[in-house]
Amino acid sequence: MKTAFYRSLDRTINIFGLRGGWVRIYLIALGCSTVLALFIGIFAGTSMGFAFFIIMLIGLFFLCLVLQTKLPDRQLPKARVQPRMRQAVIRRETLSRILLDPPQELKIKE
């Protein structure tokens, strides 16, 4: 039996070097900088707002590229939960020390 296998469905999206979830983070940050550029454009002038937007467009892109090398796309969901997990693991380790008997080497000999 022959089955068609589409390898491209397993790949993450790649736009100018940004992969997967980093594209979403970049677009969210770009949206925030657009709103900021509009406020700057209203108060300081159109050219200042446009210059701010262009600088943020390029700066955020390179920032996302640098951060992507430190934290790959597949580890982004884990990175969001990691600070909370560390506390849970420490708590369970402490409870296990309280409730369980210590190993024989650590018991005080009488």
C-alpha positions in Angstrom: 0.0 0.0 0.0 1.4 3.4 -0.9 0.6 6.5 1.2 1.3 10.1 0.3 3.5 11.8 2.8 3.7 15.6 2.8 7.0 16.5 4.6 6.3 20.3 4.3 3.4 19.9 6.9 6.0 19.0 9.6 8.1 22.1 9.0 7.5 25.3 10.9 6.9 28.5 9.1 10.1 30.4 8.1 9.9 34.1 7.1 13.2 35.8 6.5 15.0 33.6 9.1 12.3 33.9 11.8 10.8 30.5 12.5 7.5 29.4 14.0 6.5 31.1 17.2 9.1 33.8 16.7 7.2 35.2 13.8 4.2 35.7 16.1 6.3 37.3 18.8 7.8 39.6 16.1 4.4 40.6 14.8 3.0 41.3 18.2 6.0 43.5 19.1 5.7 45.2 15.7 2.1 46.0 16.4 3.0 47.5 19.7 5.7 49.6 18.1 3.2 50.8 15.4 0.9 52.1 18.1 3.8 53.8 19.8 4.9 55.3 16.5 1.4 56.6 15.9 1.5 58.4 19.3 5.0 59.8 18.6 3.8 60.9 15.1 0.8 62.7 16.7 2.9 64.5 19.3 6.3 65.0 17.7 5.6 65.0 14.0 5.0 62.5 11.2 8.6 62.1 10.3 9.6 61.3 13.9 6.9 58.6 14.1 7.9 57.1 10.8 11.6 57.1 11.7 10.7 55.4 15.0 8.6 52.8 13.2 11.5 52.0 10.8 14.0 51.8 13.5 11.8 49.4 15.6 11.0 47.3 12.5 14.7 46.6 11.9 15.7 46.5 15.6 13.0 44.1 16.6 13.7 41.8 13.7 17.4 41.5 14.7 16.5 41.1 18.3 14.2 38.2 17.5 16.9 36.6 15.4 19.4 36.8 18.2 16.9 35.5 20.8 15.9 32.7 18.4 19.5 31.4 18.4 19.4 31.2 22.3 15.9 29.7 22.5 14.6 27.7 19.5 11.0 27.7 18.4 10.2 24.3 19.8 11.2 25.4 23.3 9.1 28.5 23.4 6.0 26.8 25.1 8.4 25.2 27.7 10.0 28.6 28.4 6.7 30.1 29.4 6.0 27.4 32.0 9.6 26.9 33.2 9.6 29.5 36.1 6.4 28.0 37.6 7.7 24.4 37.2 10.9 25.1 39.1 8.9 26.2 42.2 6.7 23.1 41.9 9.7 20.8 41.7 11.4 22.3 44.7 8.2 22.1 46.7 7.7 18.4 45.9 11.3 17.7 46.7 10.9 19.4 50.1 7.7 17.5 50.9 9.3 14.2 49.9 12.1 14.9 52.4 9.6 15.6 55.2 7.4 12.6 54.5 9.8 9.9 53.5 12.5 8.2 55.6 16.0 9.5 54.9 18.5 7.0 53.4 20.4 4.8 55.8 23.6 6.8 55.4 22.0 9.9 56.7 20.3 8.5 59.7 21.8 9.4 63.1 23.2 6.3 64.7 22.4 6.0 68.4 
